[in-house]
Amino acid sequence: MANKLNENSIREAAYYLWQNAGCPNGNDEYFWTMAVEQLNSKSSSKKSTSCKSSSCSKKTTSKKSK
């Protein structure tokens, strides 16, 4: 499950999703799960776009010169 550090951000995201859905009763686990998935996807997209160093761009430019 989520660690203590991320619990508050999950809670906030779940609350936001719940509000946007019109505040329905009885779907707390659904919104919690959706918030976890949403935060995980944001986290993984940050990891995939983190290669912005000069070494990464050198690799791509060397492929272009062939």
N, C-alpha and C positions, 0 to 999 in steps of 0.2 A: 504494500500500500504506500501511499505518499508519505514522505518524511515530514517532520515537524516544520522544516524550513519552508516547504511549499504548501502546507495546509491552508494558510491564510489566502494565498493567491488562488488556490482551487476553490475555496469557499466563496471568494469574491466573484470568480468567473461563473460558478454555478448559480449564484444569486442573480447575476446579470442575465444569464440564459433563461432562468426561471421568470424574471420580470418581463423579458422580451416575448416569452411564450404566453403572457397574460396571467401569470401567477396561479397556475393550476394546482389543485390539491393532490397530494399523494404521489408525486413523481420525483421525490428528493434524490433517490438513488440514480435515476436516469440523468438528472441534471448534473449530479456530481460526476458521473461517468463521462458525460459529454465534456465537462470542464477539464477533466484529466486528459482526455484525448486531445482536446483543443490545445492545452498547454504543452503536451508532449509533441504535437506536430509543430508548434512554434519553436520549441526547443530544438527539434531535429532539423528544421529548416535553417536555423541560425548556424548549426554545425556545418551544414552542407555549403553555406555561402561564406564560411569563415576564411577560405583560402584566397586572400587578397594580397599576399606578400609578393615581393618581386620575384621570388623563385618560382611561384606558380605562373606568373605571367611570362617568365622566360621559357618555361616548358611549352606554353602554347605558342609563343612566337617562333620557337625553333621548329615546330611542326609546320608552320606556315612557310618557312624558308625552303623546305624540301621540294 
